[in-house]
Amino acid sequence: LMQNWPNASCLLGLAGAAAMDIAPQNLFVWNPHWQCFVWNQNECAEHVIEALNMFLVAFDVDFATVIELADPTYQSPSGYE
């Protein structure tokens, strides 16, 4: 990586320095796939929503990315946007 991108060491150094100045973050990334919501076999959509809301609160998630959550009526738990 370093020989293909000579500035990588500088960028990594900056990222490391910035990381020391912030508190640890709880991150969450999940892709339940659109089929779960469109086909909804075995009430998949309801189970995904229930699990997502439980994870957000139980693990005190600071930042979450949920890919393909195809429910326009989704309401996040209190304290989450």
C-alpha positions in Angstrom: 0.0 0.0 0.0 2.7 2.5 1.0 4.6 2.1 -2.4 1.4 2.5 -4.4 0.2 5.5 -2.4 3.1 7.5 -0.9 0.9 9.7 1.3 -0.7 6.8 3.0 1.7 6.9 6.0 0.9 10.6 6.5 -2.8 9.9 6.4 -2.6 7.0 8.7 -0.6 9.2 11.1 -3.3 11.9 11.0 -6.0 9.3 11.6 -4.2 7.9 14.6 -3.6 11.3 16.1 -7.3 12.3 15.6 -8.4 9.0 17.1 -6.6 9.7 20.4 -8.6 12.9 20.9 -12.1 11.2 20.8 -13.9 8.8 23.0 -14.5 5.2 21.7 -17.6 4.8 19.5 -20.0 1.9 19.3 -20.6 1.4 15.6 -23.2 -0.9 13.9 -23.5 -1.9 10.2 -26.2 -4.3 9.0 -27.7 -5.2 5.7 -30.9 -7.2 6.2 -31.5 -7.1 2.3 -34.5 -5.8 0.5 -36.0 -9.3 0.0 -36.7 -9.4 3.7 -39.0 -6.5 3.4 -40.5 -7.2 -0.1 -41.1 -10.9 0.4 -41.5 -10.8 4.2 -41.3 -14.5 4.5 -41.9 -15.7 8.1 -42.5 -12.1 9.1 -38.8 -11.3 8.4 -39.4 -7.5 8.3 -40.9 -7.4 11.8 -38.1 -9.5 13.2 -35.5 -7.2 11.6 -37.1 -4.1 13.1 -37.4 -5.7 16.5 -33.7 -6.9 16.4 -32.5 -3.5 15.1 -34.2 -1.5 17.9 -32.9 -4.0 20.5 -29.3 -3.8 19.2 -29.3 0.0 19.1 -30.4 0.3 22.7 -28.7 -2.8 24.2 -25.3 -1.9 22.8 -25.6 1.9 23.2 -24.9 2.4 19.5 -23.4 5.8 18.6 -23.6 5.4 14.8 -25.5 2.9 12.8 -25.8 2.2 9.1 -28.6 -0.1 8.0 -28.5 -0.8 4.3 -31.7 -1.7 2.4 -34.1 -1.2 5.3 -37.1 -0.9 3.0 -39.7 0.3 5.5 -40.8 3.9 5.1 -42.8 3.7 8.3 -39.8 2.7 10.4 -39.5 4.5 13.7 -36.2 4.5 15.5 -36.1 4.1 19.3 -36.2 7.2 21.5 -32.9 9.1 21.3 -32.0 7.8 17.8 -32.6 9.6 14.4 
